[in-house]
Amino acid sequence: MLKNIWYCIKKTSEWYFALLVLYIILTLVNATIPILSAFLPKLVIEKLTLGSDIKGLIGTIMVFMGSIAVLTGVSKFLTKYLYFEKFSINVHYLKLVANKGLTTDYINQENGIFRKLQEESFLCCNGHSPLTQVYDVLQSLGTSVLGIAVFSAVLYKLNVAVILFIVVTTAVSFYLNKRVVKWTDEHSKERMSYVQRLNYINAISGDARSAKDIRLYPMAKWFSDIYTDNMKGIAAWYHKLTKKLFSVTACDGALGLLREGIIYLYLIYLFMNGQISVADFVLYFGVVTGFSAWLSEIFAEVSVLNQLSTKINRFREYLDFPEEYLREGGLHPNQDKLPKVIELKNVSFRYEENQPYVLENFNLAINPGEHLAVVGLNGAGKTTLVKLICGLIDPTEGQVLYDGKSIAEYDRVELYRMYSAVFQQFSIMPVTVEEIVAEAPATQVDSERVKKCLELAGMWERIQKLPNKLQSQFGRTIYEDGVEFSGGETQKLLLARAMYKSSPIMLLDEPTAALDPIAESEIYHKYNQISEGKTTVFISHRLASTNFCNRIILIEDGAICEEGTHRELLDKKGKYYNLFEMQAKYYREEEVVE
């Protein structure tokens, strides 16, 4: 916990040291106000009983009340001001989280533990984030410690036993409250299960994509019944919590009454025996109340700090998640933009230790400028192969070589510059069309080059019809007049993006899957022009498309089972031939027998 507190303080001192200073001032102010409030009645009563002149009494009251008023105003201002300033600190933390996600090893993004930590870390930086809530808790804790230090000195003069009695009764109250907190933590999964189901139904009831299914398959009553059952479940959970809270609150109230009643009687006894004055009686009683409140606050704040520390620990665990890929200090690939030999030697890969291998003892060499097609059924390992080739993931066993050297030895950022890719899962930012193709800010875009790539991809005519052409904004998530493209148009846009990068190696993972046969045919006719002078790896389910490639490999169960040109594989009449015939029969025109 102390390490996590120090981490937050250190980061804040680097980014915004003034925030720490303001919190220290707020702590001192908040501790001074109740101290002045406790001593004011004593001074007033003393002046009244001693027969002081009215001007002196009013002067004392004005000084104290004026000081309390000013300090209260300062406290409220700083509280409001710091609330907004904490958002700027959150922005710094959000940058750390986002940068980690953007630059981490790709394999981490496929790791369930990493993704969970990433989700928690984003939540840790939003709204009342634990990373900035620490300052509020420390401020409250500091105020309580200062207040107790002053009030302990006052109560020490009265009787040390009073301090011990207050500490013991307050500790018992804290223990009772902690039992409720413990019960809540232990049964949080039950509550969350109800909440998650209710949130799911709330979300799906307003999701346009689900609206058709809900109506065509009469699911409304089913969802309504599930919703009712879960509402009853969560209501029963809160009923149990309420019963526990009531019993603890009753005990807490009884302890408070006992504590203050006994001390009140003790103070009356001292007054009746002439050991304290009326002014001292008022002071001590106010101090006892304040001491109890601050002590309870300390117990509570330490408990909160423990809870915050757990979340901060997860945040730091995310930022410190191990990175294995080389960046600075690694080898740089050739800078002449000419492709080199890519080789997989005895490569095996699996995503988790307890999972089967996706590829096993896999060997493949791709020559510079070669056009390789990779085909196979779903789950054969085609996309995994592409990820291995471009260094997004490293093999579990064996080596992936680029230009005779393991990709593990290269600066991974520089290595990625050698590849252009169109993946099945893609990301398009809500920016202008030309920025999407160039993957760069408007000031760095070569519009003529963008146009040429769009023409090759068969997308230029569609762009010409847009009101703002290349300057048209994509997507309606941000822009009301944003352009939306069909699946096939999006594929063409992604293909244009891959061509614009002009890397020596192109990886095309089902680039025409969303295209109609005519549009697909147009792309194939331009294939040689698109891939001229480049090494290309082309993945496709449609075997008719593979005859544009120099070599075809058929993957089955994580290994190459057939290899050759389109014509050679058809002549073998093996698995490739069977797959081709299965697809081709749906396109052939059969004679109609009359």
Secondary structure, DSSP 8 states (H G I E B T S, - for coil): -HHHHHHHHHHHHHHHHHHHHHHHHHHHHHHHHHHHHHHHHHHHHHHHHTT--HHHHHHHHHHHHHHHHHHHHHHHHHHHHHHHHHHHHHHHHHHHHHHHHHHS-HHHHT-HHHHHHHHHHHHHTSSS-HHHHHHHHHHHHHHHHHHHHHHHHHHHHH-HHHHHHHHHHHHHHHHHHHHHHHHHHHTHHHHHHHHHHHHHHHHHHT-HHHHHHHHHTT-HHHHHHHHHHHHHHHHHHHHHHHHHHHHHHHHHHHHHHHHHHHHHHHHHHHHHTTSS-HHHHHHHHHHHHHHHHHHHHHHHHHHHHHHHHHHHHHHHHHHT----S--TTSB---SS-----EEEEEEEE-SSTTS--SEEEEEEEE-TT-EEEEE-STTSSHHHHHHHHTTSS--SEEEEEETTEEGGGB-HHHHHTTEEEE-SS----SSBHHHHHHTS-GGG--HHHHHHHHHHTT-HHHHHTSTTGGG-BB-TTT-TT-B---HHHHHHHHHHHHHHHT-SEEEEESTTTTS-HHHHHHHHHTHHHHTTTSEEEEE-S-GGGGGGSSEEEEEETTEEEEEE-HHHHHHHTSHHHHHHHHHHTTTS------
